[in-house]
Amino acid sequence: MSSLSIVIPAYNEAGAIGTVLERVLALGPAFREVGLEEWEVIVVDDGSRDRTAEEAASYPGVRLIRHPVNRGYGAALKTGFAHARGEWLAFLDADATYPPEALPMLYQIAQSTAADLVVGSRMSGRDSEMPTVRRVGNWIFAALLRVLGSAAISDSASGMRVLRRSALERLYPLPDGLNFTPAMSARAVYENIRMVEVPIPYRERMGQSKLHPLRDGLRFLHAIVWTVMTYNPVRVLGLTGFGLGMIGLALAGSAVLWPGSTGWPFPRLFAAVILMALGLHLFAVGALFNYLVSLFHKRPIRQGLFGRPLLRRPLEQCFLPMGLLGIALGIALYGWATLAGLTAPSSPAPWFVPAVSALAVVMGVDLITAGLLVRALSELSRRELQIQRDLAPDPTATAPTARPVIEAPTPLSS
């Protein structure tokens, strides 16, 4: 029989906690309708300085756990999860913004879809009183996670969820602050957690909000980007490098189309070359990081930059020839410029071609080094699988025919 633990983190919510608990405690009939007979309510008072703990303690059947000092939203949730008895875990805020009446529906959807995590989405078209600044911020974070994680998520920071307890081991570690939920969403994407979003209404909170848009927005951004970096670094570094390369190409195009009255704008062209080289370098570093994190996670290498493999051939087979080509182009460019007199002191920019050729050679060496490291890491990532394959018996091999054992005759005693 399934059981559910509802965890409510609370910090200075004396004015709203009573309303929330009354609505949660009235859910018994609705839970029984969806087949849930065992459920409990846990309030984690996170070092409140008002009467939040006393209000929660006045409701029979509510388990109250207190932090002596304020440790953060995520820390309160983790404390509640550690003390929960249910096979399923649910949580919502204590400020009356989320509708407790939606919990039976979220639980039922988790059961019917075999999901590990069901998220109440405030951004999916249902009635919402979310302030504009927070709505825009949530849209940005959801879009960022869609780009970096290739997951169609509408509300990465929702504070109302139902999840399977067994999924915690794959979702942890999670931060202690308000960035707990976006970090959970990002980890769920990369840990292949079965996640479902359900539209829910959202109301303006009772009392003063504890969310600081700029400070907590930066924390949300850090939680998403850093989580992606620990699973698929090339998505972050590669997209950054791709953006720099596009800026470099645009700068080079502007220099060719609109050179100005002074002739070739060599500084602008050199800046374009630098940006394109930096973009290629970031992609190479991201690919190396991908092999490192995949070696740690013991999972297949992620090469996707736009949700699918970027290169048809393995990276170790592409970096080496690209590096050799870069070195050859750098040397050839310098030789041609010398023969053409472009490096002479009387030329308009004698420094330009030598600088570009040197940069091409350096990038070529960089790519060759990256290719060698990627090849070594690729072999290391396949080593454990290869060991298992070598130790396993060959199913296609024919077993040798057993020969009768002939015992030597016992020698006669003299």
SEVEXVO-766821 format. One line per field, with one value per residue: residue in one letter; x, y, z of N, C-alpha, C in turn. Coordinates in steps of 0.1 Angstrom, whole numbers. Last residue first. Example, Ala and Ser with C-alpha at 12.3 -4.5 7.8 and 13.67 -1.06 7.14 Angstrom:
res c(S	A)
n.x c(128	132)
n.y c(-22	-57)
n.z c(71	78)
ca.x c(137	123)
ca.y c(-11	-45)
ca.z c(71	78)
c.x c(129	132)
c.y c(0	-33)
c.z c(79	78)
//
This chain:
res c(S	S	L	P	T	P	A	E	I	V	P	R	A	T	P	A	T	A	T	P	D	P	A	L	D	R	Q	I	Q	L	E	R	R	S	L	E	S	L	A	R	V	L	L	G	A	T	I	L	D	V	G	M	V	V	A	L	A	S	V	A	P	V	F	W	P	A	P	S	S	P	A	T	L	G	A	L	T	A	W	G	Y	L	A	I	G	L	A	I	G	L	L	G	M	P	L	F	C	Q	E	L	P	R	R	L	L	P	R	G	F	L	G	Q	R	I	P	R	K	H	F	L	S	V	L	Y	N	F	L	A	G	V	A	F	L	H	L	G	L	A	M	L	I	V	A	A	F	L	R	P	F	P	W	G	T	S	G	P	W	L	V	A	S	G	A	L	A	L	G	I	M	G	L	G	F	G	T	L	G	L	V	R	V	P	N	Y	T	M	V	T	W	V	I	A	H	L	F	R	L	G	D	R	L	P	H	L	K	S	Q	G	M	R	E	R	Y	P	I	P	V	E	V	M	R	I	N	E	Y	V	A	R	A	S	M	A	P	T	F	N	L	G	D	P	L	P	Y	L	R	E	L	A	S	R	R	L	V	R	M	G	S	A	S	D	S	I	A	A	S	G	L	V	R	L	L	A	A	F	I	W	N	G	V	R	R	V	T	P	M	E	S	D	R	G	S	M	R	S	G	V	V	L	D	A	A	T	S	Q	A	I	Q	Y	L	M	P	L	A	E	P	P	Y	T	A	D	A	D	L	F	A	L	W	E	G	R	A	H	A	F	G	T	K	L	A	A	G	Y	G	R	N	V	P	H	R	I	L	R	V	G	P	Y	S	A	A	E	E	A	T	R	D	R	S	G	D	D	V	V	I	V	E	W	E	E	L	G	V	E	R	F	A	P	G	L	A	L	V	R	E	L	V	T	G	I	A	G	A	E	N	Y	A	P	I	V	I	S	L	S	S	M)
n.x c(579	546	535	517	485	481	464	433	420	390	378	372	347	352	349	322	326	315	295	297	326	323	338	361	357	335	347	366	350	338	362	370	358	371	397	393	386	410	426	412	414	441	444	428	441	465	453	443	467	480	461	464	491	487	469	486	505	488	481	506	515	494	499	522	521	500	509	545	571	581	566	547	540	555	549	565	551	527	534	543	519	503	517	514	486	480	493	478	453	457	462	437	421	431	424	396	384	387	378	350	337	316	296	290	269	240	216	212	233	254	263	279	284	293	275	288	301	306	333	332	317	335	355	341	334	359	364	344	352	376	365	349	370	383	364	363	388	388	368	381	404	392	381	404	414	395	399	426	423	403	417	410	399	372	356	347	321	326	348	338	315	327	340	317	305	325	324	298	302	320	305	286	302	311	286	281	303	298	273	277	300	292	270	272	281	268	243	248	255	231	213	226	230	203	196	213	203	178	185	193	170	146	144	118	101	73	50	16	7	12	-11	-15	-20	-31	-12	-5	22	48	69	97	118	152	177	195	190	165	171	189	170	152	170	177	152	149	170	174	170	195	210	211	215	232	199	187	192	180	153	138	125	102	89	71	54	55	59	75	92	112	107	82	83	105	117	152	179	195	199	172	157	169	162	135	133	145	126	103	111	113	86	75	87	77	49	37	11	-14	-31	-49	-28	-6	18	32	32	30	40	55	64	86	84	54	34	9	-6	9	11	-16	-22	-6	-19	-44	-38	-28	-46	-52	-31	-19	5	5	7	32	46	48	51	58	58	69	61	64	69	82	107	131	142	124	129	156	151	136	155	174	159	157	178	184	180	183	171	144	120	90	60	33	-1	-20	-35	-20	-2	23	19	20	46	61	54	56	90	113	123	139	120	100	84	58	42	16	9	-11	-26	-43	-52	-70	-83	-100	-83	-78	-103	-106	-82	-78	-76	-50	-47	-62	-49	-23	-29	-37	-14	5	2	14	38	62	90	92	88	80	62	56	38	41	22	22	6	9)
n.y c(-539	-533	-520	-489	-487	-471	-439	-435	-414	-398	-390	-356	-335	-310	-276	-255	-230	-195	-178	-167	-166	-155	-124	-110	-91	-77	-65	-49	-32	-17	-5	10	32	53	50	57	84	94	92	109	133	137	140	162	182	183	192	217	230	231	248	271	278	282	304	323	326	337	362	374	376	393	418	433	451	467	479	476	482	460	430	411	410	399	374	358	362	351	324	317	321	302	278	278	277	253	234	238	230	204	193	197	181	156	156	159	136	113	121	122	101	115	133	158	162	143	166	189	205	190	158	139	121	87	67	66	70	94	97	96	119	138	135	140	166	179	177	194	219	223	226	249	268	268	280	305	315	317	337	358	362	370	395	409	411	428	451	458	462	472	483	518	540	541	508	483	466	440	432	438	423	398	398	400	376	358	365	357	330	324	329	308	286	289	285	259	246	251	238	213	203	192	176	174	197	217	215	226	252	262	259	274	300	307	308	329	350	351	359	386	396	390	374	361	364	386	390	377	353	355	350	317	295	263	241	215	193	174	147	127	102	111	112	129	152	160	162	183	204	202	207	234	246	239	252	279	286	263	240	219	183	153	138	123	96	94	101	81	68	85	103	133	162	198	231	252	255	261	255	251	238	219	198	197	202	216	241	248	243	260	284	284	285	310	326	321	331	359	365	360	379	402	399	376	352	343	323	297	279	279	270	279	264	230	206	177	145	119	95	80	63	75	69	80	107	113	111	132	154	151	156	183	204	215	233	256	280	301	299	296	272	252	216	182	147	113	79	63	81	92	117	127	135	154	175	181	190	213	228	232	248	272	275	277	295	273	250	236	212	196	182	166	168	158	189	220	234	235	257	278	275	280	308	331	341	333	300	278	264	238	217	196	169	146	115	87	60	57	64	64	86	88	94	121	132	127	143	170	187	192	213	234	237	245	270	285	284	298	326	339	327	322	320	294	260	233	205	174	146	113	85	51	22	-12)
n.z c(-60	-70	-100	-103	-116	-148	-151	-165	-187	-193	-225	-233	-246	-270	-262	-274	-296	-293	-290	-264	-245	-211	-200	-200	-221	-211	-188	-202	-216	-196	-186	-208	-219	-206	-216	-243	-239	-228	-251	-269	-256	-257	-285	-290	-275	-291	-315	-306	-300	-324	-337	-322	-330	-357	-356	-344	-364	-384	-371	-369	-396	-405	-389	-389	-410	-425	-449	-453	-446	-433	-446	-448	-474	-495	-504	-489	-464	-470	-474	-449	-434	-445	-439	-412	-409	-422	-406	-382	-391	-398	-373	-361	-377	-372	-343	-341	-352	-337	-312	-318	-343	-369	-370	-345	-327	-319	-305	-291	-300	-291	-280	-269	-240	-237	-213	-179	-154	-143	-150	-177	-181	-173	-193	-217	-212	-212	-239	-249	-238	-252	-278	-274	-267	-292	-309	-297	-301	-329	-331	-317	-334	-358	-349	-343	-369	-381	-366	-372	-401	-423	-453	-456	-443	-445	-443	-450	-450	-457	-440	-415	-414	-413	-389	-372	-378	-369	-341	-335	-339	-319	-296	-299	-297	-270	-258	-267	-254	-227	-224	-237	-227	-202	-189	-160	-148	-163	-153	-128	-135	-146	-123	-103	-115	-117	-90	-82	-96	-83	-58	-65	-79	-62	-33	-15	5	6	34	32	11	-25	-51	-64	-92	-105	-126	-149	-145	-159	-150	-155	-147	-149	-160	-150	-164	-153	-126	-125	-130	-109	-87	-93	-89	-60	-46	-44	-18	-4	-3	-33	-34	-46	-54	-73	-67	-43	-48	-58	-38	-34	-61	-56	-63	-56	-57	-66	-97	-114	-141	-160	-184	-204	-224	-227	-232	-215	-226	-234	-212	-194	-205	-202	-174	-170	-183	-168	-143	-150	-157	-131	-116	-127	-124	-98	-103	-103	-127	-141	-165	-183	-171	-149	-127	-124	-102	-113	-103	-108	-118	-132	-140	-145	-123	-101	-108	-109	-81	-71	-83	-71	-44	-46	-50	-26	-20	-43	-33	-14	13	24	26	-4	-6	-15	-10	-16	-10	11	43	64	69	77	52	44	62	55	29	35	48	28	10	26	55	82	111	140	149	132	141	131	138	123	130	147	156	156	170	157	140	159	169	146	141	155	146	137	126	118	100	107	88	91	76	75	58	48	35	13	-19	-40	-46	-25	-4	-10	-5	23	33	32	54	58	40	51	75	66	55	77	93	78	77	98	103	89	93	72	65	43	45	30	33	23	16	5	-9	0)
ca.x c(590	556	537	529	492	480	477	441	426	402	378	379	353	347	357	329	322	326	296	286	321	325	326	360	368	333	335	370	358	330	354	378	354	356	394	397	376	398	429	414	401	435	451	425	428	465	460	434	457	486	464	452	488	496	465	473	509	494	471	498	522	495	486	520	530	499	499	531	564	578	576	553	530	559	542	569	565	528	528	552	531	499	515	528	494	475	497	493	455	453	473	449	418	433	438	405	383	391	392	358	341	328	293	299	273	255	219	203	219	255	253	285	275	298	280	277	301	292	329	340	311	323	358	347	324	351	373	344	339	376	374	343	359	390	369	351	384	397	366	368	406	400	373	394	422	397	386	422	430	403	414	414	413	380	359	361	323	316	349	351	314	318	347	327	298	321	336	302	292	324	317	282	295	320	293	272	302	310	275	265	301	299	272	267	286	283	245	243	265	243	210	222	241	211	189	215	216	178	181	202	183	147	151	126	115	80	61	28	3	15	-2	-20	-11	-33	-19	-9	7	43	56	91	106	141	167	195	202	167	161	194	182	148	163	187	157	140	168	177	158	187	202	215	208	230	209	186	197	194	162	145	136	114	91	82	53	59	49	77	79	114	118	84	77	101	105	140	170	191	210	184	153	170	176	140	128	151	140	103	108	124	96	70	90	91	55	42	26	-12	-18	-50	-38	-19	12	34	25	35	29	57	53	85	92	64	46	20	-11	6	23	-9	-28	-3	-5	-43	-44	-20	-40	-62	-30	-32	2	5	-7	27	37	52	46	61	53	71	61	71	61	80	94	122	149	125	116	153	159	130	143	178	163	145	175	194	176	186	174	158	124	105	67	46	10	-16	-32	-28	-15	21	19	8	35	62	52	49	76	114	114	144	134	102	98	61	54	20	13	-4	-17	-49	-42	-64	-73	-106	-89	-67	-98	-115	-84	-76	-90	-56	-40	-66	-63	-25	-23	-46	-26	7	-4	1	27	49	83	101	82	90	59	66	37	46	27	20	14	0)
ca.y c(-548	-532	-532	-497	-486	-483	-447	-435	-427	-398	-399	-368	-341	-324	-287	-262	-243	-205	-184	-176	-163	-166	-132	-120	-101	-84	-74	-59	-41	-25	-14	0	19	52	47	43	75	93	84	94	127	135	129	149	178	179	179	207	229	223	235	264	275	271	291	318	321	324	352	371	367	379	411	424	439	461	486	472	492	472	441	413	415	412	385	359	366	366	332	317	329	316	282	279	288	266	236	241	244	213	193	204	196	161	154	169	149	112	118	135	103	107	120	152	173	144	154	178	210	205	167	148	130	101	70	66	57	89	97	86	106	136	133	126	156	178	170	180	213	221	215	237	264	264	266	297	312	308	324	353	359	358	384	406	404	414	444	455	450	474	471	505	538	550	522	484	480	447	430	444	438	402	397	411	388	358	367	371	337	322	337	322	288	290	298	270	246	257	251	221	208	205	178	163	184	215	210	212	243	261	253	261	292	306	299	316	346	348	345	377	396	387	386	359	362	375	396	383	360	350	359	329	301	278	244	229	194	187	151	139	104	109	105	116	145	159	152	170	201	201	194	223	245	234	238	273	286	276	243	230	195	164	144	137	101	91	110	90	61	85	90	125	149	186	221	247	253	265	248	258	252	222	207	191	196	202	234	249	237	245	281	284	273	298	326	318	317	351	366	352	365	400	399	389	355	357	326	310	280	284	262	286	277	241	215	191	153	133	96	91	57	76	65	66	100	113	102	119	151	150	143	172	198	207	220	250	268	304	298	309	276	263	229	194	158	126	91	59	77	77	112	122	125	141	168	176	178	202	224	224	235	264	277	270	294	285	260	240	226	195	195	164	174	150	175	211	234	225	243	276	273	267	297	320	345	342	312	289	267	252	219	210	173	160	123	100	64	55	66	51	82	86	81	111	133	121	129	163	184	182	201	229	234	232	259	283	278	284	317	344	325	322	332	304	273	241	220	183	160	123	98	61	34	0)
ca.z c(-62	-60	-91	-105	-104	-139	-152	-153	-186	-185	-214	-236	-234	-267	-266	-262	-294	-293	-303	-267	-259	-221	-202	-190	-222	-223	-187	-192	-224	-204	-177	-203	-224	-204	-202	-240	-245	-220	-239	-272	-258	-244	-278	-296	-271	-276	-314	-311	-290	-313	-342	-321	-316	-353	-363	-337	-351	-386	-375	-357	-386	-410	-390	-378	-411	-411	-440	-456	-454	-425	-447	-435	-465	-489	-510	-503	-466	-467	-485	-460	-431	-445	-453	-418	-403	-427	-420	-382	-385	-408	-383	-356	-377	-385	-348	-335	-358	-351	-313	-316	-330	-365	-373	-355	-336	-321	-313	-288	-302	-289	-285	-278	-246	-239	-226	-189	-161	-141	-136	-170	-185	-164	-179	-214	-214	-199	-230	-253	-234	-237	-275	-277	-257	-280	-312	-297	-287	-323	-337	-313	-319	-357	-354	-332	-359	-386	-365	-358	-396	-409	-446	-462	-441	-455	-439	-445	-447	-464	-455	-419	-414	-425	-401	-372	-381	-383	-349	-334	-347	-333	-299	-299	-309	-281	-256	-271	-268	-233	-220	-240	-240	-202	-203	-168	-142	-164	-167	-129	-129	-154	-136	-101	-111	-129	-99	-76	-99	-97	-60	-58	-84	-76	-38	-27	9	0	25	39	22	-12	-45	-58	-83	-102	-113	-147	-145	-154	-157	-149	-154	-140	-167	-144	-167	-167	-130	-122	-139	-122	-88	-93	-102	-70	-45	-57	-27	-5	8	-24	-38	-37	-45	-74	-80	-44	-41	-68	-43	-25	-55	-61	-57	-64	-54	-52	-90	-100	-134	-147	-184	-191	-225	-220	-243	-212	-221	-243	-224	-191	-204	-215	-181	-164	-187	-182	-145	-146	-167	-143	-113	-127	-137	-103	-101	-98	-120	-134	-155	-188	-182	-162	-126	-132	-105	-109	-109	-103	-106	-132	-136	-156	-136	-102	-106	-121	-90	-67	-86	-86	-48	-43	-62	-32	-15	-39	-40	-29	7	23	37	4	-10	-7	-16	-9	-19	-1	31	64	63	87	61	36	62	68	31	27	55	40	6	21	41	74	97	133	159	131	142	132	137	129	123	136	159	148	175	168	134	151	178	152	131	161	150	149	126	127	97	110	92	90	83	73	70	45	45	26	-9	-36	-56	-38	-5	-11	-18	14	35	20	49	67	38	37	75	73	46	65	98	80	66	93	113	81	96	79	69	49	44	38	28	33	11	15	-10	0)
c.x c(591	567	548	530	505	489	476	453	436	407	391	379	360	354	350	337	330	320	307	287	309	319	329	348	366	344	333	359	363	338	345	370	361	351	379	394	380	387	417	417	402	421	445	432	424	452	461	441	447	476	470	453	474	493	474	468	497	499	477	488	514	503	488	508	529	508	499	522	549	569	572	564	535	549	546	561	569	542	529	547	541	511	511	526	508	483	492	498	470	455	470	460	430	430	439	419	393	390	397	373	351	331	304	295	282	259	234	205	209	241	255	276	282	287	283	283	289	291	315	336	319	316	345	350	329	340	365	353	339	363	375	352	352	380	375	355	372	393	375	366	393	402	380	385	413	404	387	409	427	410	414	410	418	395	368	364	337	317	339	353	327	317	339	336	308	314	333	314	295	315	321	293	290	314	303	278	293	309	287	267	288	299	279	271	281	288	260	246	261	253	223	220	238	223	197	208	219	192	180	198	192	161	153	131	124	95	69	39	15	9	0	-9	-16	-23	-21	-16	4	28	52	79	98	128	155	184	203	179	162	184	187	159	158	181	169	145	160	176	161	175	193	205	212	223	223	196	196	200	176	154	144	126	103	83	63	56	51	66	82	101	119	95	80	95	99	129	158	183	207	195	165	166	178	155	134	146	147	117	108	122	109	81	86	95	69	49	29	3	-18	-38	-38	-30	-2	27	25	26	34	44	54	74	90	72	57	33	0	2	21	4	-21	-9	-1	-29	-42	-25	-32	-57	-40	-30	-11	1	-7	13	30	41	49	54	57	64	62	71	70	74	94	109	141	132	117	139	157	138	136	166	167	149	163	190	187	181	178	161	140	111	82	54	23	-5	-29	-25	-25	7	17	8	22	50	51	46	69	100	115	136	139	117	100	76	57	32	17	-1	-10	-39	-48	-53	-65	-96	-95	-73	-86	-109	-94	-79	-89	-70	-47	-59	-67	-40	-26	-42	-36	-6	-3	-6	14	37	70	94	92	84	71	63	46	46	30	27	12	9)
c.y c(-558	-543	-529	-508	-495	-481	-460	-444	-427	-412	-398	-377	-354	-330	-300	-274	-250	-219	-195	-183	-172	-162	-143	-129	-112	-95	-82	-70	-53	-36	-23	-10	7	38	45	40	60	84	83	86	112	128	126	138	164	174	174	193	217	220	226	250	267	267	280	305	315	318	338	360	364	371	396	414	429	449	480	478	488	482	453	423	417	418	399	371	368	371	347	325	329	325	297	283	289	278	249	243	247	228	203	204	203	176	160	168	159	125	116	132	115	110	110	138	168	154	155	166	198	211	181	158	139	109	85	69	56	75	90	85	95	123	130	124	142	167	169	172	198	214	212	225	251	260	260	282	303	305	314	339	352	353	371	395	400	406	430	447	448	462	474	494	525	547	529	498	483	462	439	443	444	417	401	410	400	371	367	374	352	330	336	332	303	292	300	283	257	257	258	235	216	211	191	164	172	202	208	207	229	251	251	253	277	297	297	305	332	344	341	362	386	386	383	373	360	375	384	387	364	359	355	337	314	282	259	231	209	187	164	143	115	111	101	107	131	150	150	159	187	197	192	209	235	235	232	257	281	275	256	232	206	176	144	144	116	96	107	99	70	79	90	112	140	173	209	237	247	263	250	250	259	236	209	202	190	195	219	240	237	238	266	280	272	285	314	317	313	336	358	353	356	385	396	388	369	360	340	312	293	285	266	279	285	253	228	199	167	140	109	90	67	69	66	61	85	106	101	109	137	147	141	159	185	199	210	235	262	292	302	310	289	266	239	206	171	137	103	70	72	72	97	116	119	131	155	169	172	189	213	220	226	250	268	271	288	284	273	251	227	209	191	177	172	156	167	197	225	224	233	262	271	265	283	309	332	347	320	301	279	256	234	211	188	164	137	107	77	60	66	53	70	82	78	97	123	121	122	148	175	178	190	215	228	228	246	271	275	277	302	335	330	320	333	317	281	255	227	197	169	137	107	74	43	12)
c.z c(-51	-62	-81	-95	-105	-127	-143	-156	-174	-184	-206	-223	-238	-255	-262	-267	-283	-290	-303	-280	-262	-235	-213	-192	-212	-225	-199	-190	-214	-212	-185	-195	-217	-209	-199	-225	-242	-226	-230	-260	-261	-246	-264	-289	-277	-272	-300	-311	-293	-303	-331	-327	-314	-338	-358	-343	-343	-373	-377	-360	-373	-401	-394	-380	-400	-411	-426	-446	-457	-433	-439	-435	-451	-479	-505	-509	-480	-468	-483	-472	-442	-443	-454	-432	-409	-422	-425	-397	-386	-403	-394	-366	-371	-385	-362	-341	-353	-358	-328	-318	-329	-351	-369	-357	-347	-331	-315	-296	-300	-290	-282	-284	-256	-245	-228	-202	-170	-147	-134	-156	-178	-168	-170	-200	-212	-201	-216	-243	-238	-233	-260	-275	-261	-270	-299	-300	-287	-308	-331	-318	-314	-343	-354	-337	-347	-376	-370	-357	-381	-401	-431	-453	-447	-453	-449	-439	-441	-462	-462	-435	-418	-425	-413	-385	-381	-387	-364	-342	-347	-342	-314	-302	-310	-295	-267	-269	-273	-248	-227	-236	-244	-216	-205	-183	-150	-158	-169	-143	-129	-148	-144	-114	-110	-126	-111	-85	-94	-102	-74	-60	-78	-82	-53	-32	-3	4	19	28	30	-1	-30	-52	-77	-92	-112	-133	-142	-155	-151	-157	-148	-148	-158	-150	-160	-170	-145	-127	-137	-132	-102	-94	-103	-84	-56	-57	-41	-14	7	-13	-28	-43	-51	-65	-81	-57	-42	-61	-53	-30	-46	-54	-64	-56	-63	-48	-76	-92	-119	-139	-171	-191	-211	-221	-237	-222	-218	-239	-234	-204	-202	-215	-195	-171	-183	-187	-159	-147	-163	-154	-125	-125	-137	-116	-106	-96	-116	-125	-149	-177	-185	-174	-139	-131	-112	-112	-104	-110	-100	-118	-135	-152	-147	-116	-107	-120	-104	-77	-83	-89	-63	-47	-59	-45	-21	-33	-35	-37	-8	15	36	15	0	-14	-8	-17	-10	-11	19	51	63	82	72	45	55	69	45	29	48	47	18	17	37	59	89	118	152	141	140	132	140	127	130	127	146	151	167	173	145	145	170	161	138	151	156	153	139	127	105	109	94	96	81	82	65	58	40	37	5	-26	-51	-48	-18	-12	-20	-1	25	21	36	62	46	35	61	73	53	57	86	85	69	82	107	91	88	81	76	53	51	35	36	27	23	11	1	0)
//
